[in-house]
């Protein structure tokens, strides 16, 4: 049974979330501040935190960053902030997902299941994914290049999962739905675009310019290996 900490300073909202999550089979702890969240996490080592951004004088984004930097817990932000910039800021802080109030309980439960499923896949030993000179270690969430002495590129769990799919499907278009692993998306949901943007930035900063991730308008993304180490697709070989 997965354990969830609900961080919500509105007692009525927090109690309603707790009831619905318990009914769905989760162990639930309520918290109304970063201090009580830290205490709850030390006691339960929860699998997931539902984090409201509006916590009085506390900045929920800073709390999200702290959780990502110091724990392995999954984070879903729940908030009334509807602006695209707020969503991007939350995902850039390392949150696994972002859901805007008001939301349907069934949608929240579906997102929780999807995040926990992705985290379980990320923890499962999957070994090494190779493409040309590049090696993605999905266990350590790091990307290295053969023959290069620079340190391996460190990725988040979500970034490693997305890059792993793109590497395995190199030269093929991959839908946003497949990359998100949660089915059809809200047209306004930019979470995958944010994660892919972070991966592209990290590749660029590491000097791994041969790995090129290009957008497929209205569909998703395609990864290509360019340069002398380029690997042809099956279509190229037929």
N, C-alpha and C positions, 0 to 999 in steps of 0.2 A: 504494500500500500504506500503510495507516494505521499510525502509530507510537504505541505505548503504553508508558507507564512504570508498572511495578508497584512500589508502595511497600509492602513487607512485611518485617518484621524476623525472621520465622520462615523460615529458609533453605529448609527442605524445602517449605513451602507456596509460597514465592516461586518456587522452581525448577519445581514442578509447574504453577503458573500460566503460567510462561514457556513451558514445553514445549507446553502446550495452545494457547496463543495463537499461537505460531510455527506450529504445525500448522494452525491456522485461517487462516494467511496474514498475520499481523501482524508488524511489526517490534517487538521487545520489549527494553526496558532494565529491569534489576532495580535497586531502590534499597531501602535499609533505614533511612533517616533523612531528615529534612527537608533536611539539608545535602547529602546525595548526590542527593536529588530536585532541588534547585535546580541543581546542577551538571549533572545529566542533562538537565534541561529546556533549559538554555542551549546544550547541545551538539546536542540533537535537535529542539527546538521541537515536542514531541510533540502528537498530536491528542487524546489522552485519558490521564488518570491514574487507575489503580485504587489507591485509597488505603485502607489498613488503619488503623483508628482507634487500635489498641493498639500504640504504638511506644515502649515503654519509658517514659521520663519525659516524652516529648513528647505534646502534645495534638493528636490528629488533626483535631479540629474546627477548631482554630486554623490548622492547615496548610491545610485546605480553604478557610477564609476568605481566607487569603493568596493561594492560587492563583486564586480567583475575582476578588479585588481587583486582582491584578497581572498576570494572564495571560489569554489567551483559550482556554485548554485546557479540555476537558470533564472532569468529575470524577465518578467512580462510587465511592462508599464501600463497602468490603467489611469486614465486622466480625462478631464474635460477639455484639455487644450487640443484644438482641432487644426491648427495651422500646420502646413506641410513642414515648415522649418522646425517646429517642435518635435514632429515625428522623426525627422532626420537627426536632430540633436540627441534624441533618446536612443536611436539605433547606433549612432556614432559613439555613444557612451558605452556601448557593448551589450545593450539589452537584446534579448532573443526575439522579442515581439513587442507590439505596441497596439493597444486597443483603446478607442475613444468612447467615453461615456456620452449618452446612454448606450448600453450594448445589451444584446439578448444573452441570456444565460447559456443557451445552447452554443452560441458562437464562442463565448469565453471558454466553455468546456472543450470545444473542438480545438481551440488554439492551445490550451494547456496540454491536451493529449498530443498534439503535433510537436510541441516543444520538448516534452518529455520523451517522445519517440525519437526525435532527432538527437537528443542528448544520449539516449541509450545506444544509438548507432555510433555516435562519436566515441563513446567509451569502449565499444567493442573492438578488440584487436583486429585490424584489417591489413596490417603490414604496409608494404611500400607500393606506391603507384609510380610508374616510370614513363617518361616521354622524352625521347632523345636523351640529352645529358641531364635532364631534370629528375629529381627524386622527391616525391611527396611522402613524408612519413606521417601517416594518418594517426599513429599512436601518440607521437610527440607533437603533432600539429606543426611541422616544420618543412620548409622547402629548401632544397640545396641543389647546387649545380656541380656536376662532375668536373674535376680539374680546376675548380675555383677555390681559393683558400679563405674567402670571406665567410663570416658566420652564416649559418642557415637562417633563412627568413622565417620568423615566428608568426603564426596565424592564430586567430581565435578558432574555437571549435566549429562555429558556423562557417567561417571562411574556409577552413580546411575541407569541410564537407562539400561546399559548393565547388571549390577548385578541384577536388577529387572527381566530381561528376564531369566537369568540363575537360579534365585531362583524359579521362576514360573515353569521352565522346569527342575527342579532338577532331576538328574539321567538320563537325556535325552541329546543326542548330539544336539547342536545348531550351525548352520552354521555361518561362518563369515559374509555372506551376510545378514542374519537376524539380527545379532548383529550390523552391520553397518547401517542397515536401508536405504541402498542406492543401492541395487541391486548388480549385478556381479561386482567383484573387479578386478583391475589390479593385476596380480600375484605378482608384486613387492610392492604393497601397504601394509605396515605393521601397519597401524594406529590402527586397532582393537587389534593386538598383543601388541602394546604399552599400550593401555588403559587397557587391561586385566592384563598385567604385573604390572601396577600401582595399580590395585585393589588387586592383590595377595600380593604385597609388603605391602599395607596398612593393609590387613587382618593379615598378619604375624606380623607386628609391633604392632597391637592392641591385639595380643594373641588370635585371633579368628581362631585358627588352625583347628577347626572342619569343617570349610567351605573350601573345597578343590576344586580348579578349575583346571582341567586337560585338556591338549590339545588332540584333535582328529586329527591325522595326515592327512593333506590335506583337512580338512573339517571345523573344528571349535573348540568348547570347550564344556565341560560337568562339571557341578557343583555337588558335592556330599557332603552330611552332614555325617561326620564320628563320631565315639564314641557312647556313650550310648544313645545320643539323635537322632541317625540316623533314618531317615524317609524312609521307603521302597518305591520303585517305584511301579507303577501299574503292571509292568512285574513281580516284585518280589511277588506280591500278587496273581497273576493268577496261 
